[in-house]
Amino acid sequence: MIPSWLEIHRGDAPLIVSIPHTGTEIPAEIEARLVSPWLGRKDADWHIERLYDFAAGLGATTVRTTISRTVIDVNRDPSGASLYPGQTTTGLCPIETFDGEPLYRPGAEPDDAEIATRRETWFAPYHATLAAEIVRLRADHPRVVLYEAHSIRSRMPRLFEGELPQFNLGANSGASCDEALTAAVEAACDASGLSRATNGRFKGGWTTRHYGQPGDGVHAIQMELACRGYMDDPDVLPTPQSWPAPYRPDQAAPLRATLTDVLQACLTFTRS
């Protein structure tokens, strides 16, 4: 039985769009220990589920959790190991925001036992669902693409220098998918005339690295978008009054057109 916090739309095309970071639900007993509810939701990938709402029309399967990444980040290594050794990042159950602000009141951080419970309650079902969908689609298709949909503010000095490119592709430095898929997605992005990086600051999270097994017909790629493509993106540290900014349909339209081409490129790759 699919839990209420896990949203899934099943399609028959060999494409899965994973949306792990748009959730804003925080159980009351956890939220009561946070410095503020706003900080607990600040680092969500705002509006990504709306930006990609065309994916189902392409026959893609979409999987999304409504649980906030503050509760548990389903795109982190479940062991707690860092995906970016030597670089600033957040953990499986984050205790600070991307900007370095403490999430919990002093002494209220989750201990190992609580992290294990959160992992069993939310992390495991999310990935059991992804794994099952991969198996289902691989039964009918020789190749399946798992596409990880993300976004982040354009400027985040604690995480990276300067302004992030509009499109940031991550393929675990080439290990998680065939280079032909990476090239096809790059071409779709570059046709927009907007900036793009591949395997730069964002090389792909745990999901991309874990499931991407090109030799077994499963090709995983992550797309980290700069928020400015579809919403107002502050140059300064956001406040509860300024963030999250609303979704801008007119601003998003060109980006959605390019992302449609990106997902079409993924589908073309699976059938080549």
C-alpha positions, 0 to 999 in steps of 0.5 A: 500500500502506497503511504499518503505522503508518497505521490506516484503517477504510473506511466508506460514510457521508459522514463521515471521522474523522481521529485524528492525535495518539494515536500513541506510536511513536517510532523508536529513533534518534529516541527515543535523542536525546530528554530522556526517552521519557515527555516524547516521548509526554506531549502525545499525545491520550490514549485518543481512538481508544477514545473514538470507537471507536463511529464505525465503527458509524455507517458512518464512515471513520476514519484514525489514525497510530500515530506520535507527534506528537513525530516529526511533527505531521500537523496542522501546516502542512508549511511550518512556518508557525505556525497561531496567529501571536503565540500559543504553539504547537508546530511540525511537528517539535516541539522542546518540550512544550506546557509548554515542556520541551525534548524533545531533548538539546542539539544533537540537534534535527532539522535541515531535512534531517531534517524534510524526510525525516520529512515525506516518510515520515509526513506525506505518506502520512497526507494522501495517505490522507485526500485519497483517502478524501475523493475516494472518498466525494465520488464517492457523496455531494454533501457529506462531513464531515471531523471532526478528533478531538482532546483536551488537558489542561483546564489548560495555562497556557502555551497558554490561561488558566483551564480549557478548556471541555469542547467546543472546536469549530474551523471556521477562524472559519467558513471550513472548513464551512457554518454549518449544520454548526457550528450542528448540532454546537453544538446537540448539545454544548449539549444535554449541559449541559457547557461549549462554545466555538466558534472560541476558542483552537482554531480548527482545525489545518492539516487542518481549514483545508486540506481544508475547502472548503464550496464543493466539498462538503467540510466540515471541523470540529475537536473539541478535548475537555478530557480531564476528560470521560473520564480523570482530569485533573491540575490541576498539571503532570503527572509520569511517575507521574500521566500519562497517567491511565487511560481511565475508561469510566464517566466517558466514557459521558456524553461518548460519548453526546454525541459520538455525537449530534455525529457523527449531526449531521454525518451528518444535515447531509450528507444535508440 
